[in-house]
C-alpha cells in the first residue's frame, strides 16, 4: 500500500527533532564489544527489511526498525521523535521508497550526513513512484536488497568484509532455505491456479509463485492506496467468488476494509479457502524467513484444500 498523507504537525515535530538529533547524536558511534569489533548503527523504515539488515549485519550492527507492530497499518503511521533520533544516528538506513514511507526521506533530509549510506529499495529494484511498493513480497527483490545491504556494510566496515559475506551466505543457504523450497514447491504444484486477493500486497508473491491472480488490478491498487474501488470491480469480484472462479482468497489482515471483509465472508460462505498476509513481521519478534515461511505454509495448505493436490 502507498503511505497516506501524514499530518503536517507530526512531520514538523519529527523533522525538528531530527535536526536536533543530528547535532547531539554521535554519528560515529562505532564501538567495540568484547571481540565483536566494529558496531555500526543501522536502521530500516519497516521490520521486513530490518530483519534482513540485522541478520546480515550480525554482531557487527546495532539494528533498529521503525515500524514493528503487526497491528499497525503502515499507511497511517505517524513517526515519533524517537524515530527521528534513530534515523539521524544511523550509518546505514534502508527505506522502502515508492511512496510507501515518505516520512523517512523527510527525516533523512532533516539530518544530512555525507557519510551515511541510504538504500532506497524502490530505486534499487527499478520500481518508480506509483508502482507496487510491497517489494519484500518479491523473492528476487529480497535477494537484491540482501546483496546490497551486504555491499553497503562492507563499504562502511571493510575490515569485517569477510564476516558480512559469511553472514549473507548463511542467510541465503540456511535462513532462507525453507522459504525458497516452499516457493519452488508451490510454483511446481499450483502454477496457473486462479486466486483472488484483497490488494496489491500479494501481487509480487503471486507472480513469483506462478499463480493466476484474477482480481482486477484496479481494485488491488484502490484498496492498497486507500481509495474507493469501482462498483464494476466489486461486481466482478463478487461474481468470481459466487461462481467459484477462484480457488483461494488472500487478504491483508492489516487492511481489512468493509469491502474486503465482505469478500472474505462471501468466500468462506462459498467454501473457498481464505488465508492472510501482513505488511510487517507477525509476530513482531519473528525473523523475516519465519514470517514468510508461516504465510507460505498456510497458502500451500489452502491451495491443497482447494485443489486436492
N, C-alpha and C positions, 0 to 999 in steps of 0.2 A: 504494500500500500504506500501511497505517497503521503508524506507528512502534511497534515493540515496546518493552517496558519497558527503560529504561536502568538500568544498575547504580547503586544508590544511592550507592556510594562515588565513582563517576565524577562523578555530578551534584554531590555535595557539594564535590568538588575544584574543579569548574568554577565553581560559584556563589561559592566563596571567592575565586577569582582574579578573578571578575567584580567583586566588591565592591572588591578592591584596585585593579583597573584603573580603577574609577570615580573613585578619588581621585588616581591617578597619570597617567592618560592625558589629554592636552589635548583637551577636548570641542570647543573652537572652533578646531581645527587647520585652519582655512581659511587658505590662504596664497595667494601669487601665484606663478605660473610664467610666465616671460617672455611676457607678452602674453596669457596664458590666463585671467587674472582669478582669481576665487574658485575654490578647490578644496574640494569637500565630501567628507568621509569617508562612504562609503555601503557597505552590505553586504547580502547575502542569504543565507538559510539553504541554498539549493541553487543550483547554477550555471545552471539553466534560467532562473530569474528574474534571477540575477546578470548573465547575458549581456545581457539586455534593459536592466537598470539601467545597465550600463556603456555600452551603445550610445546610449541616450537622454541620458545624462549627458555623454558625450564627454570633451572636455578639461577639463571643469569638475568632474569627480569622480575620486576615487580609490576604485575599486570592488573589493570582496573577496567571494568566495563561500566559504562554509564547506565544503560537500560538493562535491568536484570530480572525484574519482576514479571513472571509469566501471566499475571493478571492485569498487566498494564497494556493499554493499546498504544503502541509506539507512535501512532499518528496524532495523538492528542497530548503527547508528552511535553512537559514544560521543564527545561533544565533548571538545576538549582545552583546556588553559589558554590557548593562543594564540587559539582560537575565542572564548573569553570576553573576551579583551582586544579582539578585533576588534569584537565586539558592543558592548562598553562604550564604545568610542571612536566608534561610528557616529552620524552625524547623521540618517541615514535608514536604516532597516532593513526589509527585506522578508522576512517569514516566510510560509510556506505555510499554516500553520494546519490545521484539520480533523483534528487529532490526528496529523499527519504528522511534525511537528518540535517536540514539546512541550519539548524541551531548550532551544530558542531562547527561548520565552516565559519559562522559568525564569531564563535568563541575563539577559534584559531586566529582569525584576523585581529581580534582584540588583544591577543597576547603574542605578537610576532616574535619569532626566533629563527634566525637563519640556520641554526644547527639542527632544528627539529626536522625529522623526516615524517612526511604525511603521505599515507597511502589512501588514495581515493579509489574505492573498488569500482565504481562506475567507469571512471576514466581508464582504469587498468583493463577491464574486460570489454571496453568499447560500447557500453550501453549509454546512449545520450539521455538528456533530460526528457521526461515523458515516457521513457521506456519502463520495462518491468524492473522495479528496484530490488526484488527478492532474490538476489544473486546467490545467497547461501543455500538455496534450493537447487542450484545448478552444480552438479558434481564437477564439471570441467572448470567452472569459475572458482570453486573451492580449491582445486589444485593450483590454479594460477595465484590465488591470494596466498596460499601457504608457501608457495615458492618465492613470492615477492617479499613476504614477511621475513623469510629466511635470509634473502639477499640484503634486506634493509638492516636486520640485526647484525649481520656480518660487516656491513658498512659502518655501523655505529661502534661495534666492538670487534675489530678484526682479529684481535688476539685469541678470541674464542670462536673463530670461524668453524673450526673442526667440530666443536661441540654443537653448534647450531645445525650443521649439516647432519650430524648423527641424530639429533632430535627430529629433524624433518623426515629423515628416513624411517625412524621408529614410528612417527605419527602416521605415515602412509602405510608401512608394511604391517604394523601391529595395531595401532589405534583405529585406522580406517578399514582394516581387513574385512570385518563383518559388514560394514557399510557398503563396500564395493561388491562383496559377494551377493548381498541382497539385491542391489541394483541390477547386477548381471542376471540373477535368477529370475527376478520379476520380469525383466525385459524378455528373457528367453521363453518364459512360460505364458506371459499375458500381453505381449506386444499386439497392438491393434484393438484391444478391448475398449469399448466405448465407456467413458466415465464422465461424471459431471463434477463441477466444483463451484464453490461459493465466490471465489475471487482469484485474482491473478497470482497469488502466492504459490499456488500449486502448479502453475504452468511450466516453470523451468524443470521441475522434477518429473512432471508428466512427459515432457519431451524426452528427457533422458531415459525414462523407462519404456518409451515407445508406445505409451497408451494413447488412445484417441479421445482427447478432451473435446467433447462436443458442445459444451456450454458456449453460448455466443460470447466472443471476446469483448464485445462492448459491455456486456453485463459484468464480466470479470473485472474489467477496468473501472466501471462505475462503482462497484462495491469497494474495490481497492482504494479508490480516491474519495470515497465518502459522498458521492453524488447519487441522485436518484436514477435507478435503472429505468429503461423504457418499458412501457406496457407490453410492447411487442416481444421484447426479450424475456420478460417474465412469463408471457403466454407460451413462448417456445419451450422454456424450461419446464413449465407445468405439464406440457404435452409430453416431453421427454420422460418425465417421471411417471405420469399416468399410463403411458404406453410401454413403460419399462424399456426404453431405448438406451438407458444407461445401466451398467451393471453395478457401479459403486458411486456413492456421492461423497466427496471430500470437502470438508468445510473448515474454515479458520475459526477456532473456538475463541480467539481473542477479538473477533469482529463479527459477532452474530447479530445482524440487523433483523428487523421484523421480517423482511423478505427472505433472508437466509433461514431464519427459524422456521418459517412456513415451509420452505423447501425441504429442510431436514425432516420435519414432521411428516410431510407428504411422502418422502422417500421411505421412511420407516413404515408407514402405513401400507405401502406397496410391497414391502418385504425386500427393499433394496438396501443392502448393507451400507452403513454410514460410518465414516472414520474421520478423525480430526487431525489437524496440524496446528502448530502455533508459530508465532513470529519470534519468540525468544525461547531460550532453553527452558525445558519443563521436565522435572523440577529445576528451579533456578540454579541448583548446585550440580546439575548434570554436566557431563562433558558434551562437546558438540557431537561426537560419534555415538554416545549412548542415547542422546536425544533423538538423533536421526534414525538410529537402528530401531528404537522403540516404535517410531512412526512408520517406518518401512515394514516392520514386522506386522503391525496392525493392518496396514494396507494390503500386504500379501494375504493375510487371513481373510480380509474382506473380499478380495478377488477370488480366493479359493472357494469361499462360501457361495459367491455369486455364480461362478462358472463350473464348479465341481471339479476343477483341475488342480 
